[in-house]
Amino acid sequence: MRTTTDVDIRTIERFVYEEARYADEHDYDAWEALWTDDAIYWVPVDGEGTDPLTTMSIIFDNRNRIRTRLNQLRTGKRYSQAPRSTLRRIVSNVEVLGSEGEDIVVGANFILLEARETKNETLGGRYTYRLRPDGNGFKLAFKKVVLVGNDKPLPSVGFII
């Protein structure tokens, strides 16, 4: 079994940056391939979020819902993304926070720039990942996105955060 001290931070950073690039470039097939079968993608509302099963969330997707969300985006007919936004995110301060079972818990800060025909938006926040070792790399078992200001009205978010 791997421990957090056995993990090369550069390997983790490469995975995190790759995940961000797939999302920015709307490479939904590659992004979807990163996830485990028991994955959770969670964007809480109103702070850090306590329990997605008992509190409101902006997004709380299991693996099937992730697939459904991506299938909607793939059609090109999702109103909020017609035409698609141009996205670029800066991910920084990547750090290993610990472990949960076999998963490595990683945190990172981000700034996400979205350009639309009529406006630009900037979102920022904190990602928490649970990365599961898979061969020589990782799979994404959990991604939590805590947006700065998530206790206030948010712009339409019809893309991968």
MODELLER restraints for C-alpha pairs under 7 A, 6 or more apart:
rsr = mdl.restraints
at = mdl.atoms
rsr.add(forms.Gaussian(group=physical.xy_distance, feature=features.Distance(at['CA:4:A'], at['CA:98:A']), mean=6.28, stdev=0.5))
rsr.add(forms.Gaussian(group=physical.xy_distance, feature=features.Distance(at['CA:4:A'], at['CA:99:A']), mean=6.66, stdev=0.5))
rsr.add(forms.Gaussian(group=physical.xy_distance, feature=features.Distance(at['CA:4:A'], at['CA:104:A']), mean=6.62, stdev=0.5))
rsr.add(forms.Gaussian(group=physical.xy_distance, feature=features.Distance(at['CA:13:A'], at['CA:94:A']), mean=6.58, stdev=0.5))
rsr.add(forms.Gaussian(group=physical.xy_distance, feature=features.Distance(at['CA:19:A'], at['CA:31:A']), mean=6.32, stdev=0.5))
rsr.add(forms.Gaussian(group=physical.xy_distance, feature=features.Distance(at['CA:20:A'], at['CA:89:A']), mean=6.96, stdev=0.5))
rsr.add(forms.Gaussian(group=physical.xy_distance, feature=features.Distance(at['CA:22:A'], at['CA:28:A']), mean=6.91, stdev=0.5))
rsr.add(forms.Gaussian(group=physical.xy_distance, feature=features.Distance(at['CA:22:A'], at['CA:30:A']), mean=6.46, stdev=0.5))
rsr.add(forms.Gaussian(group=physical.xy_distance, feature=features.Distance(at['CA:22:A'], at['CA:31:A']), mean=5.50, stdev=0.5))
rsr.add(forms.Gaussian(group=physical.xy_distance, feature=features.Distance(at['CA:23:A'], at['CA:31:A']), mean=6.49, stdev=0.5))
rsr.add(forms.Gaussian(group=physical.xy_distance, feature=features.Distance(at['CA:23:A'], at['CA:160:A']), mean=5.91, stdev=0.5))
rsr.add(forms.Gaussian(group=physical.xy_distance, feature=features.Distance(at['CA:24:A'], at['CA:87:A']), mean=4.91, stdev=0.5))
rsr.add(forms.Gaussian(group=physical.xy_distance, feature=features.Distance(at['CA:24:A'], at['CA:88:A']), mean=5.52, stdev=0.5))
rsr.add(forms.Gaussian(group=physical.xy_distance, feature=features.Distance(at['CA:28:A'], at['CA:70:A']), mean=6.32, stdev=0.5))
rsr.add(forms.Gaussian(group=physical.xy_distance, feature=features.Distance(at['CA:34:A'], at['CA:139:A']), mean=5.21, stdev=0.5))
rsr.add(forms.Gaussian(group=physical.xy_distance, feature=features.Distance(at['CA:34:A'], at['CA:140:A']), mean=5.66, stdev=0.5))
rsr.add(forms.Gaussian(group=physical.xy_distance, feature=features.Distance(at['CA:35:A'], at['CA:139:A']), mean=5.43, stdev=0.5))
rsr.add(forms.Gaussian(group=physical.xy_distance, feature=features.Distance(at['CA:35:A'], at['CA:140:A']), mean=4.53, stdev=0.5))
rsr.add(forms.Gaussian(group=physical.xy_distance, feature=features.Distance(at['CA:35:A'], at['CA:141:A']), mean=6.03, stdev=0.5))
rsr.add(forms.Gaussian(group=physical.xy_distance, feature=features.Distance(at['CA:36:A'], at['CA:139:A']), mean=5.77, stdev=0.5))
rsr.add(forms.Gaussian(group=physical.xy_distance, feature=features.Distance(at['CA:36:A'], at['CA:140:A']), mean=5.82, stdev=0.5))
rsr.add(forms.Gaussian(group=physical.xy_distance, feature=features.Distance(at['CA:36:A'], at['CA:141:A']), mean=5.25, stdev=0.5))
rsr.add(forms.Gaussian(group=physical.xy_distance, feature=features.Distance(at['CA:37:A'], at['CA:63:A']), mean=6.01, stdev=0.5))
rsr.add(forms.Gaussian(group=physical.xy_distance, feature=features.Distance(at['CA:38:A'], at['CA:63:A']), mean=6.08, stdev=0.5))
rsr.add(forms.Gaussian(group=physical.xy_distance, feature=features.Distance(at['CA:38:A'], at['CA:141:A']), mean=6.62, stdev=0.5))
rsr.add(forms.Gaussian(group=physical.xy_distance, feature=features.Distance(at['CA:39:A'], at['CA:62:A']), mean=5.78, stdev=0.5))
rsr.add(forms.Gaussian(group=physical.xy_distance, feature=features.Distance(at['CA:39:A'], at['CA:63:A']), mean=5.21, stdev=0.5))
rsr.add(forms.Gaussian(group=physical.xy_distance, feature=features.Distance(at['CA:39:A'], at['CA:140:A']), mean=6.91, stdev=0.5))
rsr.add(forms.Gaussian(group=physical.xy_distance, feature=features.Distance(at['CA:39:A'], at['CA:141:A']), mean=4.43, stdev=0.5))
rsr.add(forms.Gaussian(group=physical.xy_distance, feature=features.Distance(at['CA:39:A'], at['CA:142:A']), mean=5.43, stdev=0.5))
rsr.add(forms.Gaussian(group=physical.xy_distance, feature=features.Distance(at['CA:40:A'], at['CA:61:A']), mean=5.70, stdev=0.5))
rsr.add(forms.Gaussian(group=physical.xy_distance, feature=features.Distance(at['CA:40:A'], at['CA:62:A']), mean=4.71, stdev=0.5))
rsr.add(forms.Gaussian(group=physical.xy_distance, feature=features.Distance(at['CA:40:A'], at['CA:63:A']), mean=6.43, stdev=0.5))
rsr.add(forms.Gaussian(group=physical.xy_distance, feature=features.Distance(at['CA:40:A'], at['CA:141:A']), mean=6.45, stdev=0.5))
rsr.add(forms.Gaussian(group=physical.xy_distance, feature=features.Distance(at['CA:40:A'], at['CA:142:A']), mean=4.78, stdev=0.5))
rsr.add(forms.Gaussian(group=physical.xy_distance, feature=features.Distance(at['CA:40:A'], at['CA:143:A']), mean=6.44, stdev=0.5))
rsr.add(forms.Gaussian(group=physical.xy_distance, feature=features.Distance(at['CA:41:A'], at['CA:60:A']), mean=5.82, stdev=0.5))
rsr.add(forms.Gaussian(group=physical.xy_distance, feature=features.Distance(at['CA:41:A'], at['CA:61:A']), mean=5.11, stdev=0.5))
rsr.add(forms.Gaussian(group=physical.xy_distance, feature=features.Distance(at['CA:41:A'], at['CA:62:A']), mean=6.52, stdev=0.5))
rsr.add(forms.Gaussian(group=physical.xy_distance, feature=features.Distance(at['CA:41:A'], at['CA:142:A']), mean=5.84, stdev=0.5))
rsr.add(forms.Gaussian(group=physical.xy_distance, feature=features.Distance(at['CA:41:A'], at['CA:143:A']), mean=4.90, stdev=0.5))
rsr.add(forms.Gaussian(group=physical.xy_distance, feature=features.Distance(at['CA:41:A'], at['CA:144:A']), mean=6.06, stdev=0.5))
rsr.add(forms.Gaussian(group=physical.xy_distance, feature=features.Distance(at['CA:42:A'], at['CA:59:A']), mean=5.35, stdev=0.5))
rsr.add(forms.Gaussian(group=physical.xy_distance, feature=features.Distance(at['CA:42:A'], at['CA:60:A']), mean=4.47, stdev=0.5))
rsr.add(forms.Gaussian(group=physical.xy_distance, feature=features.Distance(at['CA:42:A'], at['CA:61:A']), mean=6.38, stdev=0.5))
rsr.add(forms.Gaussian(group=physical.xy_distance, feature=features.Distance(at['CA:42:A'], at['CA:143:A']), mean=6.20, stdev=0.5))
rsr.add(forms.Gaussian(group=physical.xy_distance, feature=features.Distance(at['CA:42:A'], at['CA:144:A']), mean=4.72, stdev=0.5))
rsr.add(forms.Gaussian(group=physical.xy_distance, feature=features.Distance(at['CA:42:A'], at['CA:145:A']), mean=6.30, stdev=0.5))
rsr.add(forms.Gaussian(group=physical.xy_distance, feature=features.Distance(at['CA:43:A'], at['CA:57:A']), mean=6.02, stdev=0.5))
rsr.add(forms.Gaussian(group=physical.xy_distance, feature=features.Distance(at['CA:43:A'], at['CA:58:A']), mean=5.32, stdev=0.5))
rsr.add(forms.Gaussian(group=physical.xy_distance, feature=features.Distance(at['CA:43:A'], at['CA:59:A']), mean=4.83, stdev=0.5))
rsr.add(forms.Gaussian(group=physical.xy_distance, feature=features.Distance(at['CA:43:A'], at['CA:60:A']), mean=6.36, stdev=0.5))
rsr.add(forms.Gaussian(group=physical.xy_distance, feature=features.Distance(at['CA:43:A'], at['CA:144:A']), mean=5.72, stdev=0.5))
rsr.add(forms.Gaussian(group=physical.xy_distance, feature=features.Distance(at['CA:43:A'], at['CA:145:A']), mean=4.80, stdev=0.5))
rsr.add(forms.Gaussian(group=physical.xy_distance, feature=features.Distance(at['CA:43:A'], at['CA:146:A']), mean=6.06, stdev=0.5))
rsr.add(forms.Gaussian(group=physical.xy_distance, feature=features.Distance(at['CA:44:A'], at['CA:57:A']), mean=4.42, stdev=0.5))
rsr.add(forms.Gaussian(group=physical.xy_distance, feature=features.Distance(at['CA:44:A'], at['CA:58:A']), mean=5.64, stdev=0.5))
rsr.add(forms.Gaussian(group=physical.xy_distance, feature=features.Distance(at['CA:44:A'], at['CA:59:A']), mean=6.84, stdev=0.5))
rsr.add(forms.Gaussian(group=physical.xy_distance, feature=features.Distance(at['CA:44:A'], at['CA:146:A']), mean=6.28, stdev=0.5))
rsr.add(forms.Gaussian(group=physical.xy_distance, feature=features.Distance(at['CA:45:A'], at['CA:56:A']), mean=6.38, stdev=0.5))
rsr.add(forms.Gaussian(group=physical.xy_distance, feature=features.Distance(at['CA:45:A'], at['CA:57:A']), mean=5.06, stdev=0.5))
rsr.add(forms.Gaussian(group=physical.xy_distance, feature=features.Distance(at['CA:45:A'], at['CA:58:A']), mean=5.78, stdev=0.5))
rsr.add(forms.Gaussian(group=physical.xy_distance, feature=features.Distance(at['CA:45:A'], at['CA:150:A']), mean=5.35, stdev=0.5))
rsr.add(forms.Gaussian(group=physical.xy_distance, feature=features.Distance(at['CA:45:A'], at['CA:151:A']), mean=6.14, stdev=0.5))
rsr.add(forms.Gaussian(group=physical.xy_distance, feature=features.Distance(at['CA:46:A'], at['CA:150:A']), mean=5.18, stdev=0.5))
rsr.add(forms.Gaussian(group=physical.xy_distance, feature=features.Distance(at['CA:46:A'], at['CA:151:A']), mean=4.00, stdev=0.5))
rsr.add(forms.Gaussian(group=physical.xy_distance, feature=features.Distance(at['CA:47:A'], at['CA:150:A']), mean=6.28, stdev=0.5))
rsr.add(forms.Gaussian(group=physical.xy_distance, feature=features.Distance(at['CA:47:A'], at['CA:151:A']), mean=6.41, stdev=0.5))
rsr.add(forms.Gaussian(group=physical.xy_distance, feature=features.Distance(at['CA:48:A'], at['CA:146:A']), mean=6.06, stdev=0.5))
rsr.add(forms.Gaussian(group=physical.xy_distance, feature=features.Distance(at['CA:52:A'], at['CA:60:A']), mean=6.87, stdev=0.5))
rsr.add(forms.Gaussian(group=physical.xy_distance, feature=features.Distance(at['CA:72:A'], at['CA:78:A']), mean=6.21, stdev=0.5))
rsr.add(forms.Gaussian(group=physical.xy_distance, feature=features.Distance(at['CA:76:A'], at['CA:82:A']), mean=6.55, stdev=0.5))
rsr.add(forms.Gaussian(group=physical.xy_distance, feature=features.Distance(at['CA:80:A'], at['CA:158:A']), mean=5.46, stdev=0.5))
rsr.add(forms.Gaussian(group=physical.xy_distance, feature=features.Distance(at['CA:81:A'], at['CA:158:A']), mean=6.13, stdev=0.5))
rsr.add(forms.Gaussian(group=physical.xy_distance, feature=features.Distance(at['CA:85:A'], at['CA:114:A']), mean=6.14, stdev=0.5))
rsr.add(forms.Gaussian(group=physical.xy_distance, feature=features.Distance(at['CA:85:A'], at['CA:115:A']), mean=5.63, stdev=0.5))
rsr.add(forms.Gaussian(group=physical.xy_distance, feature=features.Distance(at['CA:85:A'], at['CA:116:A']), mean=5.24, stdev=0.5))
rsr.add(forms.Gaussian(group=physical.xy_distance, feature=features.Distance(at['CA:86:A'], at['CA:114:A']), mean=5.72, stdev=0.5))
rsr.add(forms.Gaussian(group=physical.xy_distance, feature=features.Distance(at['CA:86:A'], at['CA:115:A']), mean=5.07, stdev=0.5))
rsr.add(forms.Gaussian(group=physical.xy_distance, feature=features.Distance(at['CA:86:A'], at['CA:116:A']), mean=6.76, stdev=0.5))
rsr.add(forms.Gaussian(group=physical.xy_distance, feature=features.Distance(at['CA:87:A'], at['CA:113:A']), mean=5.68, stdev=0.5))
rsr.add(forms.Gaussian(group=physical.xy_distance, feature=features.Distance(at['CA:87:A'], at['CA:114:A']), mean=4.74, stdev=0.5))
rsr.add(forms.Gaussian(group=physical.xy_distance, feature=features.Distance(at['CA:87:A'], at['CA:115:A']), mean=6.52, stdev=0.5))
rsr.add(forms.Gaussian(group=physical.xy_distance, feature=features.Distance(at['CA:88:A'], at['CA:112:A']), mean=5.86, stdev=0.5))
rsr.add(forms.Gaussian(group=physical.xy_distance, feature=features.Distance(at['CA:88:A'], at['CA:113:A']), mean=5.29, stdev=0.5))
rsr.add(forms.Gaussian(group=physical.xy_distance, feature=features.Distance(at['CA:88:A'], at['CA:114:A']), mean=6.80, stdev=0.5))
rsr.add(forms.Gaussian(group=physical.xy_distance, feature=features.Distance(at['CA:89:A'], at['CA:110:A']), mean=6.60, stdev=0.5))
rsr.add(forms.Gaussian(group=physical.xy_distance, feature=features.Distance(at['CA:89:A'], at['CA:111:A']), mean=5.44, stdev=0.5))
rsr.add(forms.Gaussian(group=physical.xy_distance, feature=features.Distance(at['CA:89:A'], at['CA:112:A']), mean=4.15, stdev=0.5))
rsr.add(forms.Gaussian(group=physical.xy_distance, feature=features.Distance(at['CA:89:A'], at['CA:113:A']), mean=5.99, stdev=0.5))
rsr.add(forms.Gaussian(group=physical.xy_distance, feature=features.Distance(at['CA:90:A'], at['CA:110:A']), mean=5.43, stdev=0.5))
rsr.add(forms.Gaussian(group=physical.xy_distance, feature=features.Distance(at['CA:90:A'], at['CA:111:A']), mean=5.23, stdev=0.5))
rsr.add(forms.Gaussian(group=physical.xy_distance, feature=features.Distance(at['CA:90:A'], at['CA:112:A']), mean=6.48, stdev=0.5))
rsr.add(forms.Gaussian(group=physical.xy_distance, feature=features.Distance(at['CA:91:A'], at['CA:108:A']), mean=6.55, stdev=0.5))
rsr.add(forms.Gaussian(group=physical.xy_distance, feature=features.Distance(at['CA:91:A'], at['CA:109:A']), mean=5.74, stdev=0.5))
rsr.add(forms.Gaussian(group=physical.xy_distance, feature=features.Distance(at['CA:91:A'], at['CA:110:A']), mean=4.44, stdev=0.5))
rsr.add(forms.Gaussian(group=physical.xy_distance, feature=features.Distance(at['CA:91:A'], at['CA:111:A']), mean=6.75, stdev=0.5))
rsr.add(forms.Gaussian(group=physical.xy_distance, feature=features.Distance(at['CA:92:A'], at['CA:108:A']), mean=5.75, stdev=0.5))
rsr.add(forms.Gaussian(group=physical.xy_distance, feature=features.Distance(at['CA:92:A'], at['CA:109:A']), mean=5.27, stdev=0.5))
rsr.add(forms.Gaussian(group=physical.xy_distance, feature=features.Distance(at['CA:92:A'], at['CA:110:A']), mean=6.20, stdev=0.5))
rsr.add(forms.Gaussian(group=physical.xy_distance, feature=features.Distance(at['CA:93:A'], at['CA:108:A']), mean=5.17, stdev=0.5))
rsr.add(forms.Gaussian(group=physical.xy_distance, feature=features.Distance(at['CA:93:A'], at['CA:109:A']), mean=5.84, stdev=0.5))
rsr.add(forms.Gaussian(group=physical.xy_distance, feature=features.Distance(at['CA:94:A'], at['CA:106:A']), mean=6.97, stdev=0.5))
rsr.add(forms.Gaussian(group=physical.xy_distance, feature=features.Distance(at['CA:94:A'], at['CA:107:A']), mean=5.71, stdev=0.5))
rsr.add(forms.Gaussian(group=physical.xy_distance, feature=features.Distance(at['CA:94:A'], at['CA:108:A']), mean=4.37, stdev=0.5))
rsr.add(forms.Gaussian(group=physical.xy_distance, feature=features.Distance(at['CA:95:A'], at['CA:106:A']), mean=5.64, stdev=0.5))
rsr.add(forms.Gaussian(group=physical.xy_distance, feature=features.Distance(at['CA:95:A'], at['CA:107:A']), mean=5.44, stdev=0.5))
rsr.add(forms.Gaussian(group=physical.xy_distance, feature=features.Distance(at['CA:95:A'], at['CA:108:A']), mean=6.48, stdev=0.5))
rsr.add(forms.Gaussian(group=physical.xy_distance, feature=features.Distance(at['CA:96:A'], at['CA:105:A']), mean=6.03, stdev=0.5))
rsr.add(forms.Gaussian(group=physical.xy_distance, feature=features.Distance(at['CA:96:A'], at['CA:106:A']), mean=4.52, stdev=0.5))
rsr.add(forms.Gaussian(group=physical.xy_distance, feature=features.Distance(at['CA:96:A'], at['CA:107:A']), mean=6.48, stdev=0.5))
rsr.add(forms.Gaussian(group=physical.xy_distance, feature=features.Distance(at['CA:97:A'], at['CA:105:A']), mean=5.36, stdev=0.5))
rsr.add(forms.Gaussian(group=physical.xy_distance, feature=features.Distance(at['CA:97:A'], at['CA:106:A']), mean=5.34, stdev=0.5))
rsr.add(forms.Gaussian(group=physical.xy_distance, feature=features.Distance(at['CA:97:A'], at['CA:107:A']), mean=6.50, stdev=0.5))
rsr.add(forms.Gaussian(group=physical.xy_distance, feature=features.Distance(at['CA:98:A'], at['CA:104:A']), mean=6.12, stdev=0.5))
rsr.add(forms.Gaussian(group=physical.xy_distance, feature=features.Distance(at['CA:98:A'], at['CA:105:A']), mean=5.20, stdev=0.5))
rsr.add(forms.Gaussian(group=physical.xy_distance, feature=features.Distance(at['CA:99:A'], at['CA:105:A']), mean=5.12, stdev=0.5))
rsr.add(forms.Gaussian(group=physical.xy_distance, feature=features.Distance(at['CA:102:A'], at['CA:132:A']), mean=6.46, stdev=0.5))
rsr.add(forms.Gaussian(group=physical.xy_distance, feature=features.Distance(at['CA:103:A'], at['CA:130:A']), mean=5.57, stdev=0.5))
rsr.add(forms.Gaussian(group=physical.xy_distance, feature=features.Distance(at['CA:103:A'], at['CA:131:A']), mean=5.28, stdev=0.5))
rsr.add(forms.Gaussian(group=physical.xy_distance, feature=features.Distance(at['CA:103:A'], at['CA:132:A']), mean=4.56, stdev=0.5))
rsr.add(forms.Gaussian(group=physical.xy_distance, feature=features.Distance(at['CA:103:A'], at['CA:133:A']), mean=6.97, stdev=0.5))
rsr.add(forms.Gaussian(group=physical.xy_distance, feature=features.Distance(at['CA:104:A'], at['CA:130:A']), mean=5.43, stdev=0.5))
rsr.add(forms.Gaussian(group=physical.xy_distance, feature=features.Distance(at['CA:104:A'], at['CA:131:A']), mean=5.07, stdev=0.5))
rsr.add(forms.Gaussian(group=physical.xy_distance, feature=features.Distance(at['CA:104:A'], at['CA:132:A']), mean=6.38, stdev=0.5))
rsr.add(forms.Gaussian(group=physical.xy_distance, feature=features.Distance(at['CA:105:A'], at['CA:129:A']), mean=5.67, stdev=0.5))
rsr.add(forms.Gaussian(group=physical.xy_distance, feature=features.Distance(at['CA:105:A'], at['CA:130:A']), mean=4.58, stdev=0.5))
rsr.add(forms.Gaussian(group=physical.xy_distance, feature=features.Distance(at['CA:105:A'], at['CA:131:A']), mean=6.42, stdev=0.5))
rsr.add(forms.Gaussian(group=physical.xy_distance, feature=features.Distance(at['CA:106:A'], at['CA:128:A']), mean=5.71, stdev=0.5))
rsr.add(forms.Gaussian(group=physical.xy_distance, feature=features.Distance(at['CA:106:A'], at['CA:129:A']), mean=5.07, stdev=0.5))
rsr.add(forms.Gaussian(group=physical.xy_distance, feature=features.Distance(at['CA:106:A'], at['CA:130:A']), mean=6.31, stdev=0.5))
rsr.add(forms.Gaussian(group=physical.xy_distance, feature=features.Distance(at['CA:107:A'], at['CA:127:A']), mean=5.62, stdev=0.5))
rsr.add(forms.Gaussian(group=physical.xy_distance, feature=features.Distance(at['CA:107:A'], at['CA:128:A']), mean=4.51, stdev=0.5))
rsr.add(forms.Gaussian(group=physical.xy_distance, feature=features.Distance(at['CA:107:A'], at['CA:129:A']), mean=6.29, stdev=0.5))
rsr.add(forms.Gaussian(group=physical.xy_distance, feature=features.Distance(at['CA:108:A'], at['CA:126:A']), mean=5.76, stdev=0.5))
rsr.add(forms.Gaussian(group=physical.xy_distance, feature=features.Distance(at['CA:108:A'], at['CA:127:A']), mean=5.19, stdev=0.5))
rsr.add(forms.Gaussian(group=physical.xy_distance, feature=features.Distance(at['CA:108:A'], at['CA:128:A']), mean=6.61, stdev=0.5))
rsr.add(forms.Gaussian(group=physical.xy_distance, feature=features.Distance(at['CA:109:A'], at['CA:125:A']), mean=5.83, stdev=0.5))
rsr.add(forms.Gaussian(group=physical.xy_distance, feature=features.Distance(at['CA:109:A'], at['CA:126:A']), mean=4.46, stdev=0.5))
rsr.add(forms.Gaussian(group=physical.xy_distance, feature=features.Distance(at['CA:109:A'], at['CA:127:A']), mean=6.07, stdev=0.5))
rsr.add(forms.Gaussian(group=physical.xy_distance, feature=features.Distance(at['CA:110:A'], at['CA:124:A']), mean=5.47, stdev=0.5))
rsr.add(forms.Gaussian(group=physical.xy_distance, feature=features.Distance(at['CA:110:A'], at['CA:125:A']), mean=5.50, stdev=0.5))
rsr.add(forms.Gaussian(group=physical.xy_distance, feature=features.Distance(at['CA:110:A'], at['CA:126:A']), mean=6.08, stdev=0.5))
rsr.add(forms.Gaussian(group=physical.xy_distance, feature=features.Distance(at['CA:111:A'], at['CA:123:A']), mean=5.79, stdev=0.5))
rsr.add(forms.Gaussian(group=physical.xy_distance, feature=features.Distance(at['CA:111:A'], at['CA:124:A']), mean=4.25, stdev=0.5))
rsr.add(forms.Gaussian(group=physical.xy_distance, feature=features.Distance(at['CA:111:A'], at['CA:125:A']), mean=6.70, stdev=0.5))
rsr.add(forms.Gaussian(group=physical.xy_distance, feature=features.Distance(at['CA:112:A'], at['CA:122:A']), mean=5.67, stdev=0.5))
rsr.add(forms.Gaussian(group=physical.xy_distance, feature=features.Distance(at['CA:112:A'], at['CA:123:A']), mean=5.05, stdev=0.5))
rsr.add(forms.Gaussian(group=physical.xy_distance, feature=features.Distance(at['CA:112:A'], at['CA:124:A']), mean=5.95, stdev=0.5))
rsr.add(forms.Gaussian(group=physical.xy_distance, feature=features.Distance(at['CA:113:A'], at['CA:121:A']), mean=5.98, stdev=0.5))
rsr.add(forms.Gaussian(group=physical.xy_distance, feature=features.Distance(at['CA:113:A'], at['CA:122:A']), mean=4.74, stdev=0.5))
rsr.add(forms.Gaussian(group=physical.xy_distance, feature=features.Distance(at['CA:113:A'], at['CA:123:A']), mean=6.59, stdev=0.5))
rsr.add(forms.Gaussian(group=physical.xy_distance, feature=features.Distance(at['CA:114:A'], at['CA:120:A']), mean=5.59, stdev=0.5))
rsr.add(forms.Gaussian(group=physical.xy_distance, feature=features.Distance(at['CA:114:A'], at['CA:121:A']), mean=5.12, stdev=0.5))
rsr.add(forms.Gaussian(group=physical.xy_distance, feature=features.Distance(at['CA:114:A'], at['CA:122:A']), mean=6.30, stdev=0.5))
rsr.add(forms.Gaussian(group=physical.xy_distance, feature=features.Distance(at['CA:115:A'], at['CA:121:A']), mean=6.59, stdev=0.5))
rsr.add(forms.Gaussian(group=physical.xy_distance, feature=features.Distance(at['CA:124:A'], at['CA:147:A']), mean=5.81, stdev=0.5))
rsr.add(forms.Gaussian(group=physical.xy_distance, feature=features.Distance(at['CA:124:A'], at['CA:148:A']), mean=5.69, stdev=0.5))
rsr.add(forms.Gaussian(group=physical.xy_distance, feature=features.Distance(at['CA:125:A'], at['CA:145:A']), mean=6.96, stdev=0.5))
rsr.add(forms.Gaussian(group=physical.xy_distance, feature=features.Distance(at['CA:125:A'], at['CA:146:A']), mean=5.48, stdev=0.5))
rsr.add(forms.Gaussian(group=physical.xy_distance, feature=features.Distance(at['CA:125:A'], at['CA:147:A']), mean=4.32, stdev=0.5))
rsr.add(forms.Gaussian(group=physical.xy_distance, feature=features.Distance(at['CA:125:A'], at['CA:148:A']), mean=4.96, stdev=0.5))
rsr.add(forms.Gaussian(group=physical.xy_distance, feature=features.Distance(at['CA:126:A'], at['CA:145:A']), mean=5.89, stdev=0.5))
rsr.add(forms.Gaussian(group=physical.xy_distance, feature=features.Distance(at['CA:126:A'], at['CA:146:A']), mean=5.23, stdev=0.5))
rsr.add(forms.Gaussian(group=physical.xy_distance, feature=features.Distance(at['CA:126:A'], at['CA:147:A']), mean=6.59, stdev=0.5))
rsr.add(forms.Gaussian(group=physical.xy_distance, feature=features.Distance(at['CA:127:A'], at['CA:143:A']), mean=6.82, stdev=0.5))
rsr.add(forms.Gaussian(group=physical.xy_distance, feature=features.Distance(at['CA:127:A'], at['CA:144:A']), mean=5.63, stdev=0.5))
rsr.add(forms.Gaussian(group=physical.xy_distance, feature=features.Distance(at['CA:127:A'], at['CA:145:A']), mean=4.77, stdev=0.5))
rsr.add(forms.Gaussian(group=physical.xy_distance, feature=features.Distance(at['CA:127:A'], at['CA:146:A']), mean=6.48, stdev=0.5))
rsr.add(forms.Gaussian(group=physical.xy_distance, feature=features.Distance(at['CA:128:A'], at['CA:143:A']), mean=5.71, stdev=0.5))
rsr.add(forms.Gaussian(group=physical.xy_distance, feature=features.Distance(at['CA:128:A'], at['CA:144:A']), mean=5.06, stdev=0.5))
rsr.add(forms.Gaussian(group=physical.xy_distance, feature=features.Distance(at['CA:128:A'], at['CA:145:A']), mean=6.65, stdev=0.5))
rsr.add(forms.Gaussian(group=physical.xy_distance, feature=features.Distance(at['CA:129:A'], at['CA:142:A']), mean=5.44, stdev=0.5))
rsr.add(forms.Gaussian(group=physical.xy_distance, feature=features.Distance(at['CA:129:A'], at['CA:143:A']), mean=4.58, stdev=0.5))
rsr.add(forms.Gaussian(group=physical.xy_distance, feature=features.Distance(at['CA:129:A'], at['CA:144:A']), mean=6.48, stdev=0.5))
rsr.add(forms.Gaussian(group=physical.xy_distance, feature=features.Distance(at['CA:130:A'], at['CA:140:A']), mean=6.25, stdev=0.5))
rsr.add(forms.Gaussian(group=physical.xy_distance, feature=features.Distance(at['CA:130:A'], at['CA:141:A']), mean=5.44, stdev=0.5))
rsr.add(forms.Gaussian(group=physical.xy_distance, feature=features.Distance(at['CA:130:A'], at['CA:142:A']), mean=4.91, stdev=0.5))
rsr.add(forms.Gaussian(group=physical.xy_distance, feature=features.Distance(at['CA:130:A'], at['CA:143:A']), mean=6.62, stdev=0.5))
rsr.add(forms.Gaussian(group=physical.xy_distance, feature=features.Distance(at['CA:131:A'], at['CA:138:A']), mean=5.80, stdev=0.5))
rsr.add(forms.Gaussian(group=physical.xy_distance, feature=features.Distance(at['CA:131:A'], at['CA:139:A']), mean=5.70, stdev=0.5))
rsr.add(forms.Gaussian(group=physical.xy_distance, feature=features.Distance(at['CA:131:A'], at['CA:140:A']), mean=4.95, stdev=0.5))
rsr.add(forms.Gaussian(group=physical.xy_distance, feature=features.Distance(at['CA:131:A'], at['CA:141:A']), mean=5.83, stdev=0.5))
rsr.add(forms.Gaussian(group=physical.xy_distance, feature=features.Distance(at['CA:132:A'], at['CA:138:A']), mean=5.25, stdev=0.5))
rsr.add(forms.Gaussian(group=physical.xy_distance, feature=features.Distance(at['CA:132:A'], at['CA:139:A']), mean=5.13, stdev=0.5))
rsr.add(forms.Gaussian(group=physical.xy_distance, feature=features.Distance(at['CA:132:A'], at['CA:140:A']), mean=6.26, stdev=0.5))
rsr.add(forms.Gaussian(group=physical.xy_distance, feature=features.Distance(at['CA:132:A'], at['CA:141:A']), mean=6.24, stdev=0.5))
rsr.add(forms.Gaussian(group=physical.xy_distance, feature=features.Distance(at['CA:133:A'], at['CA:139:A']), mean=6.46, stdev=0.5))
